[in-house]
Amino acid sequence: MGFLRTQSNCLRRLPRHVMAMVLVGPFAYVLERKQRPSLSFSVAAKIFVLALFGTTIHLNVYYAGLAYTSPTVACALSNVIPSLTFLMAVLLGLEKLKIRTARGQAKVAGTLFGIGGSLVFTFWKGGYLFKGFVKRPLINISVG
């Protein structure tokens, strides 16, 4: 979208959310109309808070990683969101962690591997593992 190039990163995410609402909203309305509670102020506030902290934080972290570092770091930071969500749920008491069960151990191991893998990608300063077969990039995009 060419008109959004001059806008801030917050406005770049707006069409994505509007398109998701337009495409998914009618399905949710028709398919779940018998199951959902009535839209009270409490339910609307919960939806607002979930939308604000769920998708918005994910996209803000992704674009911050992309703006300040490289696409590798942006991808690694966006992949750590499920681990951070699990940690927040445990700390806030929304998730009961039973470490003695296989499910609890899998959750902890997945969280550690997710955060550890993102840290490896973020702080990796070594050489390339595989060198390419070309001397220069196939696509050269110059900004400016």
N, C-alpha and C positions, 0 to 999 in steps of 0.2 A: 504494500500500500504506500504509494509514493507520497501522499499528503501527510503521512505520519512520520516521515524522516526528520522533520523539523520539530516534532513534538517530543515530550519527555517519555521516558520508559513506561511511566504509569499509563499514559494514553495509548501506548502501543499494545497494551494488554486488553484494552477495552473491547475492540472488535472480537477478540477471541471469546470473551465471556458472553457477549451479546449473542454471538453465533451459537454457542453451546446452549444458552437459554432458549433460543428460538427453535433449535433442533430437538433438544431433549425434553423441554417443558411440556409440549403436548402429549408425548408418550407417557410421562409421569402422571399427568392429569387424567388421562383416559385409563391407563392400566392399573393405577393404584388408587382410584377414587373411593373404593369401598374400604381400603385398609388404612388410609391416612387419617390423622386426627383433624379436627376443624382448625382453620388457620386463626389461632388466637394470637394475642400480643406475645405471649411466652414462646410459642412455636416460631413466630416470625423473628423474634430476637435471637433464638437459637440458630435459625437458618442464616441470619446475618453474621453472627459471630463465627459460625463454621465456614462460611464463604470467605470472610475476612481473613481468618487465620489459616485456613486450609490451602486453597489454591493460590491465594495472594502471596502468602509467605513463600510458597514453593517457587513461584515465578519471580519474586523479588530476589531470592537467593540465587536463582539461575542467572538473572540479568546482572546482578552484582558481580558474580563470578566471571561472567562474560565481559563485563565492562572493565574490570580491574586486572584481569589476568588473561588466561587463554581459554579456548573452548574446552580443553581437557579438564581444567579446574571447574568450569561451569557445569560440565556433565557430572563430575565427581560430586560436587556439592548438591546437585539436584537429586542424585541417587542416594544421598544420606538422609533425605527427608523421612522415609518410613522408619528408619532407626531412631531419629529424633522424636518422631510421633510416639513410638513405643516407649521411649524413655520418659517423655512427658506424661504419658498415661500411667506409667508405674509410679512416678513421683507424685502425681495428683491423686492417686488411689483409684483411678478408673479401671485399671488393669491389675488383677491379682496375679502375682508371679509365684508360681509353685515350682521352685528350682529342682525339686526332687523328681518331678515327672519328666518324661521325654519331651513333651511339648514345651515345658518351661525352659529346659536346656537348649532346645532348638531355637527358641526365641532369643535367648541370651547369646548363643553362638552366632545367629544371624545378625544380631545387632552389632556384636564385636567385629565380625567380618565386614559388615557394611561400612562401619565407621573407620576401621583399619584400612580397608581398601581405598576409601576416599582420601585418607591421609597419605597413603602411599602415592596416589596419583597427584595429590596437591604438592607434596614436598619432594617429588622425584627431581633430582638435578643431574643425574648421570647421562651417559650417552644413550644413543638409540640401541634398542635390542636388535632390530632388523634394519639394515640399511637398504634404501630403495635402489632400484635398478636404473634410475634416471639421475642426472647430475643437478637438475633444477626442477622446481615444481611444475607439474603439468598445467596447472591453472594459476595464473598470477593476477591477483586482484589488487590493484593499487588504489588507495583512497586519497583523494585530494584533488 
